[in-house]
């Protein structure tokens, strides 16, 4: 078996093991939570139920069985595509997620593209004009904005643009009147509802990654090959965009792979504040109404995304810089030698 095949098999095994541990931890935490899941399923009616009726209801939902039995039943059903129902909505959990995940992908996907391109352009622009007035202003404003909590910034934007100016909608993904429309009117309404949530997502993350690009680009600018290029007459603009950017991109791609879970978490918060019908608001509703089955599935799916993109970033780093993989191999050999050394 070639080294490359063995490498990817090992990464796949680590990914599967990580997902298994994630499901185990999330399931046990959800089952040990203090709120009774019957409260979510039956609502206020559960207060009028007798002890016998509650036990019958728990038997029907499989809540009276030992936790390990419940987990392995859930795992077996999950392998067959059955992730249970939402206690609050009385609907298949996976179908309910499927109805909302499109909105999250639109908001998070557009936000990620803007952050990816915007931070790259802004970071390079500031690096070219290091210590200029523009660079100093952008550094200060970016630092302040990146430290402002997302929910607070969202509330300020709602106050200004929705309450005071009344030019943008404050919640939802589309208007009730535009739900049955098509064409440019529906598209315009959808864009209007995206402006404020997208603004918060972008402002909270843009400068953080632009600052990384700026610093890495400045490291490249101070390298010997740049000094040589400037000595033979190349302009700073050409050196930055033709040479520094080429050396910067591999590291930037690995950084942005790690950024996906970071931006996804920010999207969840924004969805909750703006009542945007996505995965984030669904997670908040599930936690609020003790819909543990739905909340557990959302945590598992989000955790899978986090594990996948972190492993993707690690793979990119190891391919960009083979020294990382070499160090891990040497470290593993030293550990094995130490264990085999006679006492």
N, C-alpha and C positions, 0 to 999 in steps of 0.2 A: 504494500500500500504506500503510495507516494506521501511525502510530507504535507503537501497542500491538502489532500483529501483527509488525512488524519487531523490536520489543523482545524478544518471546518467541522469535522465530526465531533471533535472535542468542544468546540464553541457551541454546537447544537446541543450536546449533552448538558453543558453548563446552563444554557438557556432553558431547557426543559426542567432541569433540577430547580432552577430559580423560580420558574412559574409554579411548580408543584409546592415548593415551600411557601410561596406567596398565597396560593389558594388555601393551604392548611392554616396559616396564621390568620388570614382574613375570615375564614369560616368560623374558627374558634372564637375570635374576638366578637363577631356578630352574634354568636349564640350565647356568649357570656354577658352581653349588654343588659343593663338593668330593666329596660322598658319591655313590657310584654308585647310580642308581635301580634297578638290577638287584638290589641288596641288599634293597630294599623289596619287589620283586616276587617274588623267589625265596627270600628269607630266608637261612638258613644253607647252603642247597644251592648258592648261588653260589660258595662257597669250593671246592667240589669240581668246578666246571665248568672245562673247558679253555678256552683262548683262542678256539678256533674256535666252541665252543658259546656263549660270551659274545657273540661277534660276530653269530651267528645270532639270538640273543635280542634284541640291540640293533636288528638289522634289522627284526625282527618288530614291535618297539615303536616303530620310526621314530626311534631315538636316534642312528643313524650318519649321518643326513643333516645338511647344514649348518643352523646355527641359524635363519637367515632362512627357509629352506625349511620347517623344522619350525613356525616361527611362523605363516607364511601358511597352511599346511595346517590348523593348529589354529584360526586365525581363520575360515577357510572352513567348517570343521566346526561352529564355534560359531554361525555364522549359520544353520546348519541344525539347531541344537538339540543337537548332539553335542559334549560337552565332555570326551570321553575317559573312561577308567576309572581307578579308584583302584588303584594298584599294590599296596597292602597288602590291601584287601578284595576285589580282583578283581571289582568291581561298578561299574556306571555311576556316575560321580561325582555327577551331578545328582540321581539317584535317592537316593543315600546322603545327600546334603544335605537332600533333601526329607523323609527319615525323621526327621531331627534338628532341622530348623529350627523345628518347632512348639514344642518344648521351650524353645528360646531365645526365641521370641516370647512365650511365656507368662511366663517369668522376666523378660525385659527389658521386656515390655509392662506387666505389673503394676507392676514397679519404676518405670518411667517415669511411670505415672499417679500413684503414691503420691508420687514426688518432685515432680511438677508441682503437685499439689494441696497437698502438705504444705509445700513450700518457700514457696508463695504465702501460705498461712495463717500459717505460723510467722514469715515475714518481716514481714507486716502486724501481727501480734500484738506482735513486738518493737519495731516502729516506733511503735506506739501507746504503748508503755511504755518509751520510750528512757531509758537509764541507770538503770532500776529494777533491783532485785535479780534478778528473773526474766530481764531482758535481759542483764545481765552474766554470769549463770550459763550461759545458753544460748550466748552468744557464745564464752565460754571453752571449754565442752564441745564445741561445734560445731567450733571451730578445731582442737582436739586430735584429734577423730575424723576430720576431713577430711584430717589429715596422717598418719594411721596407714595403712600399706600394707594393701591389701585382702587379700593372702594371709596376712599376719600376723594380722589381725583374724579371718579365717575359721578359722585354726588355733586361736586362743584360744577361739572359740565351740564348735568341735568338742571341744576338751579339756574345757570346762565342761559343755556340755549333752549330749554324746554319751558321753564317757569317764567323767566323774565322776558326773553326775546320771543319765545313761542315759534321758533322756526324749524325745530326738529322734534321728532317723536321721542318719548322718554322710555318706552318699553316695547317689547315684542319684536318679532322678525318681520311683520307686515301688518297692515291695517285690516280691519274686518271688512271694510268696503272694497279693498283691493284684492282680497283673497280669491274672488271669482273673476277678476280681470286678467287680461293677458296682454302681451306685447310691451310697449314702452312704458305704459302706465304702471304695470305691475313691477317692471324692472326698476323704475324710478322710485317707487314706494319701498322696494326692498333695499335699494342703495341708501335711501334716507334713514331707514332703521339701522343700517350698518355703520353709519358715519361715527356716531358717538362711541359705541363699543369698540370699534376698530381703532379709533383715536386713542383710547385708553390703553389698549393692548400694545399699540406701536410705541407710544410715548414712554411706557413703563420699561420697555426692553431695548429700544433702539440705541440709546447712548451707551448702554452697558457693553454691547458688542461692538459698537463703533469705537469705543475707547480701547478695546482689545486690538482692533485692527490698527488704530492709530499708533499704539505703542509698538506693535510688531513691525509695522512699516518703518517706524523711526529706527528700530534696531537694524533693519535691512539697509536703510539709508546711510547709516554710519559704518556699514561694512566696507571692506577694502575694495571689493569689485565696483561699488558705487563711486568711490573716490577715483578709481581708475577710469570709469566711464565719464565722469565729469572732467577729468584731466584731458581726455582726448576730444572734448568738445560736445558731449551729449548734454542736452538740456535736462533740468531736474524733472520736468514733466515726463519726458520720454523714459528716463531712468526709473521713475516711480511706476508708470503704467506698463512699461514693457518688460522690466526686469524684476523690480521689487514685488509687483503684484503676482508674477508667476511663481516666485518663491514663497509668497505668503498664502496662496490659495489652498494648498494641501492642508496646512494647519487650520485655516479658516473653515474648511469643509468639516473637519473633525469637531471643531468647536460648535458649529451650527447643528451637528448631529446631536450633541449633548443639549443644545438649546431647545430642541423640540419638546421634551417634557416640561422644561421651564416655561416656555410660552404656553403650553397646554394648560398648566396649572393657573397661569394668569387669566387665560380665557375662561376657565371655570368660574373664577371670582367675578369677572366682568358679566358673565351670563346671569349670575345670581342677582347682581345689583340692577341690571337692566331688564330683568324678567325675560331674558332671551330664551326661547324654547330649544335649548340644547342639552348636552350631556351634563354640563355644570349645574344648570338649574334643576335638572332631574335628580342629580346627586343631593342637592340641598333639600329638595322636597322629600326624598327618601329618608334622609337623616332626620328631618323635622317630624315626619309621621311614622318613624320607626319601621320603615319598610326595609327590613334587614336583607331580605333576599335580593331586592333590586340594588341596594347599596353595596352589598357584597360583590355582585356581578360587575358593577361599575368600578369598584376598587380593583378587582382582578384585571379587567380590561385596561384600565389606566396603568396598572403596574406592569402589564405585559408590554405596553408601549414604552414605558420608562426603561425596562430591562433591555428591550430590543434596541433602542436607539443608543443606550449607553454601551452596549456590546458593539454596535455598529461604529461608534466613535473610537472604541478601543481597537477594532480591526483596522480602521482607517489609519490610526496612529501607528500601529505596528507595521503597516505596509508603507507608510510615509517614511518612518524611521525604523529600519530593521534592528537597530541597537536595542530598542525596547524589548523585542522578542528574544534577542540574544541574552539580555540581562535576566529575563525570566527563566530561560533555559539553564543558565549558569547557576542561578539561585536554586532552582529545583534540583540540580545535580549536587550542589553543596549540601542541601537538606538531606538528600538520599544518602550521601556519603557519611554525613554525621550520624544518621540513624543506624547505618551498618557498622560504624566504627566500634570495635570491641571495648567494653568498659573495663 
